[in-house]
């Protein structure tokens, strides 16, 4: 029975029906949906489950409905009266001995719900269906018995397996039913192994592991890994229950993501060999790692080990005052056995990120947090991944919480920092911003509310005179460099520039907290001067790779940074290593988009096709890029997050691209005919072709500027031809520059960002 509160009920924007509300994701939905800041809210929530409402679910402000949805009559009677439903979250399933039976019962359950709701809920907008990674790998019972047809990482566009799979039945049922109501949309969500909290869940591996650890401790036995070598060593990815709930809510309310299927995983990988110690320590029980020589045949499955432990569990429950549960309900031994004995699969989150969902979790941390929740039956608030940092209520001097010094403020990332830092919702703010650059402030940078300081930081006296008086600085963002003929000169000049700034600021800024230094992927491949002389590291690059034995001004800068921050107690640092940067700055030394825009404008002016003046290797190879706004956000995050101090981080968009795909995009943006790379073009002189093509074009560029009323610029300033050549002219034997952003997780679609930035250039004339 639903008891309505008739005393001035709150206005609801959306009304959710969560089917499976006591399950591992349903419980998270019941916790998150009623929160005041949940997208699409305020939400009224109906929660459906087969059993009476358990105490551990009782705190959630939902309308609980006990209903057995395998019974069509009961389902119709209890759900058809809920005429205000706007969204259905279907996150339940039932297990049967065979897949044929699974298909039958699960298909009927979903159909019963949709038949009861769709005709009677005039405002119903969306149905979320949760399935899982078995969509790609097949039913559990066939694991190890058939060769995998789809290779991981799995993406949503893979074809169905030619096998019975109740996930396919659910999807087919969903598609047929939503057609009955015009405008009704759907989404399908496919998580992997789920980390979450629900003693009632059929697929809660953490339940089983917690119970196993408690029984081992109770009996004074070591926590022995119950799997085999494959399970111990394999990489796998998990899905946090709150993350899945967030993704489902996002898909339910975002108008741009309707009628799509999405994978959902945390975004990192883990191994049992690393997690087993964590599990043992959480329960203060001795643990044993998998030992070489252990045989899968000799290791009894956990399901076999636990079959006679029901009375032991009852005793543990009584002695410790736990919520009364039966071992067979909470154990999920069959699921644990699958997880620790088979080579697990990975999926791709690219589609989800491309559509705008950037949520992620650290799997080890969530593993621990859900164990804590199981131990304490405690609940924690969820922080939305798109939510900005809440404001510190402490009194601020001059209404600023932090004061930034951006050195290189007219550069490609400095300009983004100057735009983002002053925004009202930027983490760590409100920010006061000093911006330092060598030249007078340009018109395209003048709209940013910053204190502009013209200063040549190669001059120590000028740097000291202009920066030492800025005693309120709390954070330095060092995003500049200078280019010299040799790398030894680069080391000397760039090292002195950084040292001049730090020596001018550190002794005179008592509240200085953090220094961000931006370098780049040349940390791993060496300087441009030595590209053909030094063997670079293999890609993908990670932050812990050793330095190359060659001069590199990035190494010089890092050494100076470490030495200088030691002079002030508590001063922290971060180093940021982007790849090829997409951003806006006509002054940047390394702006490939600036050069490409100028080249395309030149081709259009001269009525010539936009020809790719590079090598076959460059045309076909994959590479990654780093958006300037993303880098700025990355640096601000490291500057204000106390958990990110004194670390180096790669920073890339999270996908890969090829020039063969981008060339058409560039041409279409400038409405110019283009030519693709042809095999008979030859590679021999390609490194010089673009430079040669552009060397006498200054007068043509001046004419373009005059005719179109563009901002007056010198062709040599806007072209960056040497840098474009670096990405057009490498040979088959040279490595492609890609990085692994394993320490942080964020993503941006490179093609769309390139188009956006080209629009910025054309918009700024």
DRENVO-910010 format. One line per 8 residues: number of its first residue (from 1); their letters; for each residue y, z, x of C-alpha. Coordinates in Angstrom, 1 decimal. Layout:
! DRENVO-910010
NUM	A	Y Z X  ...
//
This chain:
! DRENVO-910010
1	XXXXXXXX	0.0 0.0 0.0  3.4 -0.9 1.3  6.0 1.8 0.7  9.5 0.3 0.6  12.5 2.4 1.6  15.0 1.9 -1.3  17.9 3.9 0.3  20.1 1.1 1.6
9	XXXXXXXX	17.5 -0.9 3.6  18.8 -2.7 6.7  19.5 -6.4 6.6  16.8 -8.4 8.4  17.3 -11.7 9.9  13.5 -12.4 10.4  10.3 -11.0 8.9  7.1 -11.1 11.0
17	XXXXXXXX	3.5 -10.9 10.0  1.5 -9.8 13.0  -2.2 -10.4 12.4  -4.2 -8.3 14.8  -1.5 -5.6 15.2  -3.8 -3.1 16.9  -5.0 -5.7 19.4  -3.9 -5.9 23.0
25	XXXXXXXX	-1.0 -8.3 22.3  -0.5 -7.2 18.7  0.3 -3.7 19.8  3.0 -5.1 22.2  4.4 -7.2 19.4  4.6 -4.1 17.2  6.5 -2.3 19.9  8.9 -5.1 20.8
33	XXXXXXXX	9.7 -6.9 17.6  11.5 -3.9 15.9  13.8 -3.3 19.0  17.5 -3.8 18.3  17.9 -6.4 21.0  14.9 -8.5 20.3  15.8 -12.2 19.9  15.7 -13.3 16.3
41	XXXXXXXX	16.3 -9.8 15.1  16.7 -7.5 13.4  13.0 -7.9 12.5  11.1 -6.5 9.6  7.4 -6.3 10.7  4.2 -6.3 8.7  1.2 -5.5 10.8  -2.3 -6.4 9.7
49	XXXXXXXX	-5.6 -4.9 11.0  -9.1 -4.3 9.8  -9.3 -0.6 10.4  -7.1 2.3 9.3  -4.0 2.7 11.4  -4.7 4.6 14.7  -2.5 7.3 16.0  -1.6 5.4 19.2
57	XXXXXXXX	0.0 2.7 17.0  1.7 5.1 14.6  5.1 5.3 16.3  5.9 1.6 15.8  8.3 1.1 12.8  6.2 -1.4 11.0  4.6 -1.8 7.5  0.9 -1.4 8.3
65	XXXXXXXX	-1.6 -3.3 6.1  -5.3 -2.6 6.4  -7.0 -5.8 5.5  -10.3 -7.5 6.4  -9.2 -11.1 6.8  -12.8 -12.4 6.8  -12.6 -11.7 3.1  -10.5 -14.5 1.4
73	XXXXXXXX	-10.0 -12.6 -1.8  -8.8 -9.4 -0.1  -6.6 -11.4 2.2  -5.0 -13.3 -0.7  -4.5 -10.1 -2.7  -2.8 -8.2 0.2  -0.8 -11.0 1.9  0.3 -13.3 -0.9
81	XXXXXXXX	2.7 -10.7 -2.2  4.6 -10.7 1.1  7.0 -13.4 0.0  9.7 -12.6 2.6  7.7 -13.5 5.7  9.5 -15.9 8.0  7.1 -15.9 11.1  3.4 -15.4 11.6
89	XXXXXXXX	2.0 -14.1 14.9  -1.8 -14.7 14.8  -3.2 -12.7 17.7  -6.7 -11.7 16.6  -10.3 -13.0 16.8  -13.8 -12.0 16.1  -16.8 -12.2 18.4  -20.2 -13.6 17.2
97	XXXXXXXX	-23.5 -14.2 19.0  -23.1 -18.0 19.2  -20.2 -20.3 19.6  -21.1 -22.1 16.3  -20.7 -18.7 14.6  -17.5 -18.0 16.5  -16.1 -21.4 15.3  -17.0 -20.6 11.7
105	XXXXXXXX	-15.8 -17.0 11.4  -12.6 -17.4 13.4  -11.6 -20.7 11.7  -12.1 -19.0 8.2  -10.1 -16.0 9.2  -7.1 -18.1 10.2  -7.4 -20.3 7.1  -7.6 -17.2 4.9
113	XXXXXXXX	-4.3 -15.9 6.3  -2.5 -19.2 6.1  -3.8 -20.0 2.6  -2.5 -16.6 1.4  0.9 -16.8 3.0  2.1 -20.5 3.2  2.3 -21.2 -0.5  4.0 -17.9 -1.3
121	XXXXXXXX	6.5 -17.4 1.5  9.4 -19.9 0.8  11.2 -19.0 4.0  8.3 -19.3 6.3  9.5 -21.1 9.5  6.9 -20.8 12.3  3.3 -19.8 13.1  2.4 -18.6 16.6
129	XXXXXXXX	-1.3 -18.9 17.4  -2.7 -17.2 20.4  -5.9 -18.6 22.0  -6.5 -18.5 25.8  -7.6 -20.1 29.0  -11.1 -20.8 27.7  -9.4 -23.8 26.1  -9.8 -25.4 29.5
137	XXXXXXXX	-12.9 -23.6 30.9  -15.1 -23.4 27.9  -16.8 -20.4 26.2  -17.7 -17.4 28.4  -21.4 -17.9 27.6  -21.3 -21.2 29.4  -19.6 -20.0 32.6  -21.9 -20.5 35.5
145	XXXXXXXX	-24.1 -22.8 33.5  -22.0 -25.9 33.4  -19.9 -27.6 36.0  -16.2 -27.2 35.3  -14.8 -30.4 33.8  -11.1 -29.5 34.2  -9.9 -28.4 37.7  -7.5 -25.6 38.0
153	XXXXXXXX	-4.6 -25.0 37.9  -4.8 -25.9 34.3  -1.9 -27.6 32.5  -1.4 -28.0 28.8  -1.9 -31.8 28.8  -5.6 -31.6 29.8  -8.0 -33.1 27.3  -10.4 -30.9 25.4
161	XXXXXXXX	-13.9 -30.3 26.7  -16.7 -32.0 24.8  -18.1 -28.6 23.8  -18.0 -26.3 20.9  -15.0 -24.0 21.3  -13.5 -21.8 18.5  -10.1 -22.2 20.1  -10.3 -25.9 19.1
169	XXXXXXXX	-11.3 -24.9 15.6  -8.3 -22.6 15.4  -5.9 -25.3 16.6  -7.3 -27.9 14.1  -7.1 -25.4 11.3  -3.5 -24.6 12.2  -2.4 -28.2 12.4  -4.0 -29.0 9.0
177	XXXXXXXX	-2.4 -26.0 7.3  1.2 -26.3 8.6  1.3 -29.8 7.2  1.3 -28.3 3.8  4.8 -27.0 4.1  7.7 -29.3 5.2  9.6 -28.1 8.2  7.0 -25.4 9.1
185	XXXXXXXX	6.6 -25.4 12.9  3.9 -23.9 15.2  3.2 -22.9 18.8  0.0 -22.2 20.7  -0.2 -19.6 23.5  -2.9 -19.7 26.1  -3.0 -16.5 28.3  -5.5 -15.7 30.9
193	XXXXXXXX	-7.1 -12.2 31.5  -4.8 -9.9 29.6  -3.4 -6.6 31.0  -2.2 -4.4 28.2  -2.9 -1.4 26.0  -5.2 -1.2 23.1  -8.3 0.9 22.8  -9.4 -1.5 20.0
201	XXXXXXXX	-9.2 -4.7 21.9  -12.3 -6.8 22.5  -10.8 -8.4 25.6  -9.1 -5.5 27.5  -10.4 -5.5 31.1  -8.1 -2.5 31.9  -9.8 -0.5 29.2  -13.2 -1.1 30.8
209	XXXXXXXX	-12.0 -0.4 34.3  -10.3 2.8 33.3  -13.4 4.1 31.6  -15.6 3.1 34.5  -13.3 4.9 36.9  -13.2 8.1 34.7  -17.0 8.1 34.4  -17.4 7.7 38.2
217	XXXXXXXX	-15.1 10.6 38.8  -16.7 12.8 36.1  -20.2 12.2 37.7  -18.9 12.6 41.3  -19.9 9.0 42.2  -17.9 6.5 44.2  -16.1 3.7 42.3  -18.3 0.8 43.5
225	XXXXXXXX	-17.2 -2.8 42.9  -19.6 -4.1 40.2  -19.3 -7.8 41.1  -20.3 -10.3 43.8  -18.6 -11.9 46.9  -17.2 -14.7 44.8  -15.4 -12.3 42.4  -14.3 -10.0 45.3
233	XXXXXXXX	-12.6 -12.8 47.3  -11.4 -15.2 44.6  -7.8 -15.6 43.6  -7.0 -15.3 39.9  -4.0 -14.8 37.7  -3.4 -12.3 34.9  -1.2 -12.2 31.8  0.8 -9.1 30.8
241	XXXXXXXX	0.6 -8.3 27.1  4.3 -7.7 26.9  5.0 -11.0 28.6  2.8 -12.8 26.1  4.6 -11.1 23.3  7.9 -12.1 24.8  6.8 -15.7 25.1  5.6 -15.8 21.5
249	XXXXXXXX	8.8 -14.4 20.2  10.8 -16.9 22.4  8.7 -19.8 20.9  9.2 -18.5 17.4  13.0 -18.3 17.5  14.0 -21.0 20.0  14.6 -24.3 18.1  14.0 -26.4 21.1
257	XXXXXXXX	10.3 -25.4 21.7  8.6 -26.1 18.4  5.2 -27.7 18.0  4.1 -27.1 21.6  1.2 -25.4 23.4  2.1 -23.1 26.4  0.1 -21.4 29.1  1.2 -17.9 29.7
265	XXXXXXXX	0.5 -16.0 33.0  2.4 -13.6 35.2  3.3 -16.2 37.8  1.5 -14.7 40.8  -2.1 -14.4 42.0  -4.2 -11.4 42.9  -7.7 -10.6 44.2  -10.1 -7.8 43.4
273	XXXXXXXX	-10.3 -6.9 47.0  -6.7 -5.8 46.8  -6.8 -4.2 43.3  -9.9 -2.1 43.8  -8.1 0.4 46.1  -5.3 0.6 43.6  -7.7 1.5 40.8  -9.4 4.1 42.9
281	XXXXXXXX	-6.1 5.7 43.9  -4.9 5.9 40.3  -7.9 7.9 39.3  -8.2 9.8 42.6  -11.8 8.8 42.9  -13.5 7.6 46.1  -14.0 3.9 46.0  -16.3 1.4 47.8
289	XXXXXXXX	-15.4 -2.1 48.7  -17.7 -5.0 48.4  -19.9 -5.0 51.6  -21.2 -8.1 53.4  -24.9 -8.5 52.5  -24.6 -7.2 49.0  -26.6 -9.5 46.8  -25.6 -10.6 43.3
297	XXXXXXXX	-29.2 -10.1 42.2  -29.3 -6.6 43.5  -26.0 -5.5 41.9  -26.6 -4.4 38.3  -24.0 -5.6 35.9  -21.6 -3.1 34.6  -22.9 -3.7 31.1  -26.3 -2.6 32.3
305	XXXXXXXX	-25.0 0.4 34.1  -23.0 1.7 31.2  -25.5 1.2 28.4  -26.7 4.9 28.5  -23.3 6.5 29.2  -22.3 7.1 25.6  -22.9 10.8 25.7  -21.2 11.1 29.1
313	XXXXXXXX	-18.1 9.5 27.6  -18.2 11.8 24.5  -18.3 14.8 26.9  -15.3 13.4 28.8  -13.4 12.9 25.6  -14.1 16.5 24.4  -13.3 18.1 27.8  -10.0 16.3 28.2
321	XXXXXXXX	-8.7 16.1 24.7  -8.7 12.3 24.6  -8.2 10.2 21.5  -11.7 9.9 20.0  -13.3 6.6 20.8  -16.8 5.2 21.1  -17.8 3.9 24.5  -19.0 0.6 23.1
329	XXXXXXXX	-15.6 0.1 21.5  -13.4 0.8 24.5  -15.6 -0.4 27.4  -15.6 -4.3 27.2  -18.3 -4.3 29.9  -19.2 -7.9 29.3  -15.6 -8.9 30.0  -15.4 -6.9 33.2
337	XXXXXXXX	-18.6 -8.5 34.4  -17.2 -11.9 33.8  -14.0 -11.1 35.7  -15.7 -9.7 38.8  -18.6 -12.3 39.1  -17.1 -15.7 38.6  -14.5 -17.7 40.5  -11.5 -17.3 38.3
345	XXXXXXXX	-9.2 -20.1 37.2  -5.5 -20.5 37.6  -3.0 -22.2 35.3  0.4 -23.8 35.6  3.5 -22.3 34.0  5.7 -25.4 34.7  5.8 -26.5 31.1  6.9 -23.1 29.9
353	XXXXXXXX	9.6 -22.9 32.6  10.8 -26.4 31.9  11.3 -25.4 28.2  13.3 -22.4 29.2  10.9 -19.4 29.4  11.3 -17.8 32.8  9.5 -14.6 32.2  7.2 -13.2 34.8
361	XXXXXXXX	5.5 -10.0 35.9  4.2 -8.5 39.2  0.5 -8.3 38.4  -0.2 -5.4 40.6  2.6 -3.3 39.2  1.6 -4.2 35.6  -2.0 -3.3 36.4  -0.7 0.2 37.5
369	XXXXXXXX	1.6 0.6 34.5  -1.0 -0.2 31.9  -3.4 2.2 33.6  -0.7 4.9 33.3  -0.3 4.0 29.7  -4.0 4.3 29.1  -4.0 7.7 30.9  -1.0 9.1 29.1
377	XXXXXXXX	-0.9 7.2 25.8  2.8 6.8 26.6  5.1 4.0 25.7  7.8 2.4 27.7  10.7 0.2 26.7  10.5 -3.5 27.5  13.3 -5.2 29.4  13.9 -8.8 28.4
385	XXXXXXXX	13.8 -11.2 31.3  16.9 -13.0 30.0  18.8 -9.8 29.5  21.6 -9.1 32.0  21.8 -5.8 33.8  23.3 -3.0 31.7  26.6 -1.7 32.8  26.9 1.5 34.9
393	XXXXXXXX	29.1 3.9 32.9  30.7 5.5 36.0  34.4 5.4 36.5  35.4 2.4 38.6  38.4 2.0 40.9  40.7 -0.7 39.5  38.1 -1.4 36.9  35.8 -3.1 39.5
401	XXXXXXXX	32.3 -1.9 40.2  31.8 -4.1 43.3  33.9 -6.2 45.6  32.5 -9.3 47.2  33.6 -11.2 50.3  32.3 -14.8 50.1  32.5 -16.5 53.5  32.3 -20.2 53.0
409	XXXXXXXX	33.7 -20.1 49.5  34.3 -23.9 49.3  30.8 -24.7 50.4  28.0 -25.8 48.1  26.7 -22.3 47.4  30.0 -20.5 48.0  31.6 -22.5 45.2  28.8 -21.4 42.9
417	XXXXXXXX	29.3 -17.8 43.9  33.0 -18.1 43.2  32.2 -19.3 39.8  29.4 -16.8 38.9  30.5 -13.6 40.4  33.7 -13.1 38.3  31.8 -13.6 35.0  31.7 -10.6 32.7
425	XXXXXXXX	27.9 -10.4 32.5  27.1 -10.9 36.2  24.8 -8.1 37.5  26.7 -5.5 39.5  30.0 -6.4 37.9  32.8 -6.4 37.1  33.3 -8.1 40.6  36.5 -8.5 42.5
433	XXXXXXXX	36.0 -11.5 44.8  37.6 -12.5 48.1  36.8 -16.0 49.1  37.2 -17.2 52.8  37.4 -20.8 53.9  38.9 -22.7 56.8  41.0 -25.1 54.8  43.6 -24.6 52.1
441	XXXXXXXX	42.2 -23.9 48.7  41.2 -27.2 47.1  42.1 -28.0 43.4  38.4 -28.2 42.4  38.0 -24.5 43.5  41.3 -23.2 42.2  40.1 -22.3 38.7  37.9 -19.5 39.9
449	XXXXXXXX	39.6 -16.1 39.6  39.2 -15.1 43.3  41.5 -14.0 46.1  41.5 -17.0 48.4  41.9 -16.4 52.1  42.4 -19.3 54.5  40.8 -18.2 57.8  39.1 -19.8 60.7
457	XXXXXXXX	36.2 -17.5 61.4  35.6 -19.1 64.8  38.7 -17.3 65.9  37.9 -13.6 66.4  41.6 -12.5 66.4  42.5 -14.4 63.2  39.3 -13.1 61.5  40.1 -9.5 62.4
465	XXXXXXXX	43.7 -9.8 61.3  42.8 -11.2 57.9  39.6 -9.5 57.0  39.8 -6.0 58.5  42.4 -5.0 56.0  40.0 -5.7 53.1  38.8 -2.1 53.1  37.4 -2.2 49.5
473	XXXXXXXX	34.6 -4.7 50.2  31.1 -3.6 49.1  29.1 -6.8 49.6  29.3 -9.8 52.0  27.9 -13.2 51.0  27.8 -15.3 54.2  27.1 -18.9 53.2  28.8 -21.0 55.9
481	XXXXXXXX	28.0 -22.8 59.1  29.4 -25.3 61.5  27.7 -28.3 63.1  27.8 -29.1 66.8  26.3 -31.8 68.9  23.4 -29.7 70.3  21.4 -26.8 68.9  22.4 -24.6 71.8
489	XXXXXXXX	26.0 -25.2 70.8  25.1 -24.5 67.2  23.5 -21.2 68.2  26.6 -20.2 70.1  29.2 -21.2 67.6  27.4 -20.0 64.4  26.4 -16.8 66.1  30.0 -16.0 67.1
497	XXXXXXXX	31.3 -16.9 63.6  29.0 -14.4 61.9  29.7 -11.7 64.5  33.4 -12.2 64.1  33.1 -11.5 60.3  30.8 -8.5 60.6  32.9 -6.9 63.4  36.0 -7.3 61.3
505	XXXXXXXX	34.6 -5.9 58.1  31.9 -3.3 58.9  34.1 -0.7 60.7  36.9 -0.9 58.1  35.0 -1.1 54.8  33.6 2.4 54.1  31.9 1.4 50.8  30.1 -1.7 52.3
513	XXXXXXXX	26.6 -1.7 51.0  24.9 -5.1 51.6  25.2 -8.3 53.6  23.6 -11.5 52.3  23.0 -14.2 54.9  22.0 -17.7 53.9  20.0 -19.8 56.3  17.4 -22.4 55.2
521	XXXXXXXX	14.0 -24.1 55.5  14.8 -25.2 59.1  13.7 -21.6 59.9  10.1 -23.0 59.5  10.5 -26.7 60.7  13.0 -26.3 63.5  16.5 -27.8 63.9  17.1 -31.5 63.2
529	XXXXXXXX	17.5 -32.0 66.9  14.0 -30.9 67.6  12.2 -32.3 64.5  10.2 -34.8 66.5  9.6 -32.5 69.5  8.2 -29.3 67.8  5.2 -28.9 65.6  6.5 -27.2 62.4
537	XXXXXXXX	4.5 -24.8 60.3  2.3 -26.2 57.6  3.6 -26.1 54.1  4.0 -24.3 51.8  6.1 -22.0 53.9  6.1 -18.3 53.3  8.6 -15.8 54.6  6.3 -14.1 57.1
545	XXXXXXXX	5.6 -17.1 59.3  6.5 -16.5 62.9  9.5 -18.2 64.5  9.0 -21.5 66.3  9.5 -21.5 70.1  12.7 -23.6 70.1  16.4 -22.9 69.8  17.5 -22.4 66.2
553	XXXXXXXX	20.8 -21.0 65.1  19.2 -19.5 62.1  17.3 -17.2 64.5  20.5 -16.4 66.3  22.2 -15.5 63.0  19.4 -13.2 61.9  19.3 -11.4 65.2  23.1 -10.8 65.1
561	XXXXXXXX	22.8 -9.6 61.4  20.1 -7.1 62.3  22.1 -5.8 65.3  25.3 -5.4 63.4  24.0 -3.7 60.2  22.4 -1.0 62.4  26.0 0.1 63.2  26.5 1.5 59.7
569	XXXXXXXX	24.0 3.9 58.2  22.6 2.8 54.8  23.9 -0.8 55.1  21.3 -3.2 53.9  20.7 -6.9 54.2  18.9 -9.9 52.8  18.2 -13.4 54.2  18.0 -16.4 51.8
577	XXXXXXXX	16.2 -19.6 52.8  16.8 -22.5 50.4  15.6 -26.0 50.8  17.6 -29.2 50.0  20.5 -27.9 48.0  21.7 -29.6 44.8  25.3 -28.4 44.0  28.9 -29.2 43.8
585	XXXXXXXX	31.3 -29.2 46.8  33.1 -32.2 48.3  33.5 -30.0 51.5  29.9 -29.3 52.1  28.2 -30.5 55.3  24.8 -30.7 53.7  25.4 -32.1 50.2  22.9 -34.9 49.5
593	XXXXXXXX	24.2 -35.4 46.0  27.7 -36.0 47.2  26.5 -38.7 49.5  24.3 -40.3 46.8  27.2 -40.3 44.3  29.5 -42.0 46.9  26.8 -44.6 47.7  26.1 -45.3 44.0
601	XXXXXXXX	29.8 -45.7 43.3  30.2 -48.0 46.3  27.3 -50.2 45.1  28.8 -50.4 41.6  32.2 -51.3 43.0  30.8 -54.1 45.2  28.5 -55.2 42.4  25.4 -54.7 44.6
609	XXXXXXXX	22.1 -53.1 43.6  21.5 -49.5 44.5  18.8 -50.0 47.1  16.7 -47.3 48.6  17.5 -47.4 52.3  14.7 -45.2 53.6  11.1 -45.3 54.6  7.9 -45.7 52.6
617	XXXXXXXX	7.0 -42.1 53.5  10.2 -40.8 52.1  9.9 -42.9 49.0  6.4 -41.7 48.1  6.4 -38.1 49.4  6.9 -34.9 47.4  9.6 -32.4 48.2  11.4 -29.5 46.6
625	XXXXXXXX	15.0 -28.6 46.1  17.2 -25.6 45.5  19.9 -25.5 42.9  23.2 -24.0 44.1  23.6 -21.8 41.1  20.0 -20.6 41.4  20.7 -19.6 45.1  23.9 -17.8 44.1
633	XXXXXXXX	21.9 -15.9 41.4  19.2 -15.1 43.9  21.7 -13.7 46.4  23.5 -11.6 43.7  20.1 -10.2 42.6  19.2 -9.2 46.2  22.7 -7.7 46.6  22.4 -5.3 43.7
641	XXXXXXXX	18.7 -4.7 43.2  17.7 -1.6 45.2  14.1 -2.9 45.4  15.1 -6.1 47.2  16.8 -4.7 50.3  16.1 -5.7 53.9  14.0 -8.7 53.1  14.0 -12.5 53.7
649	XXXXXXXX	13.4 -14.7 50.7  12.7 -18.4 50.2  14.6 -19.9 47.3  13.5 -23.1 45.6  13.5 -24.4 42.0  9.8 -24.1 41.6  8.8 -27.8 41.1  8.4 -30.9 43.2
657	XXXXXXXX	10.0 -34.3 43.1  9.8 -37.8 44.6  12.6 -40.2 45.5  10.6 -43.0 43.7  11.2 -41.1 40.4  14.8 -39.9 41.2  16.1 -43.4 42.1  16.1 -44.7 38.6
665	XXXXXXXX	17.8 -41.5 37.4  20.6 -41.9 39.9  21.2 -45.6 39.0  21.3 -44.8 35.3  23.9 -42.1 35.8  26.2 -44.7 37.4  25.1 -47.6 35.2  24.2 -49.7 38.3
673	XXXXXXXX	21.3 -52.0 38.9  18.8 -50.5 41.3  15.9 -51.7 43.6  12.8 -49.7 44.4  11.3 -49.6 47.8  9.3 -52.7 48.7  6.5 -52.9 51.2  8.1 -55.8 53.0
681	XXXXXXXX	11.3 -53.9 53.6  9.7 -52.5 56.8  10.2 -49.0 58.3  11.3 -49.8 61.8  15.1 -49.4 61.6  15.3 -47.4 58.3  16.7 -44.3 60.0  19.9 -46.3 60.8
689	XXXXXXXX	20.1 -48.5 57.8  22.2 -46.2 55.5  24.5 -45.1 58.4  25.0 -48.8 59.4  25.6 -49.8 55.8  28.3 -47.2 55.4  30.1 -47.2 58.7  32.8 -49.7 57.8
697	XXXXXXXX	33.3 -48.7 54.2  36.2 -46.3 54.5  38.7 -48.9 53.2  36.5 -49.7 50.3  36.2 -46.0 49.4  40.0 -45.7 49.6  40.3 -48.6 47.2  37.8 -46.9 44.8
705	XXXXXXXX	39.8 -43.7 44.9  43.1 -45.5 44.2  41.7 -47.7 41.4  40.0 -44.8 39.6  42.5 -42.0 40.2  39.9 -39.9 42.0  40.7 -36.8 44.1  41.9 -38.1 47.5
713	XXXXXXXX	39.0 -37.7 49.9  38.0 -39.2 53.2  34.9 -41.2 53.2  33.4 -39.4 56.2  34.0 -36.0 54.4  32.3 -37.0 51.1  29.4 -39.0 52.5  27.2 -36.7 54.5
721	XXXXXXXX	25.3 -39.8 55.6  23.5 -38.2 58.5  22.1 -35.6 56.1  21.0 -38.2 53.5  19.3 -40.1 56.4  17.4 -36.9 57.3  15.7 -37.1 53.9  15.4 -40.9 53.7
729	XXXXXXXX	14.3 -41.6 57.2  11.3 -39.5 58.1  8.0 -41.1 59.1  4.5 -40.8 57.8  3.6 -38.2 60.5  6.4 -35.8 59.6  5.9 -32.9 57.2  7.4 -32.8 53.8
737	XXXXXXXX	9.7 -29.8 53.4  8.3 -27.5 50.7  8.5 -23.7 50.4  6.7 -21.0 48.6  9.0 -18.7 46.5  6.2 -16.1 46.4  8.5 -13.1 46.6  10.7 -14.0 43.7
745	XXXXXXXX	9.9 -16.1 40.6  12.4 -18.4 39.0  12.3 -22.1 38.2  14.6 -25.0 37.4  13.7 -28.6 36.6  15.0 -30.7 39.5  15.5 -34.0 37.6  17.6 -32.3 35.0
753	XXXXXXXX	19.6 -30.3 37.6  20.3 -33.5 39.6  21.6 -35.2 36.5  23.7 -32.1 35.6  25.3 -32.1 39.1  26.0 -35.8 39.1  27.8 -35.2 35.8  29.8 -32.4 37.5
761	XXXXX	30.9 -34.9 40.2  31.9 -37.6 37.8  33.6 -35.0 35.6  35.6 -33.8 38.5  36.6 -37.4 39.3
//
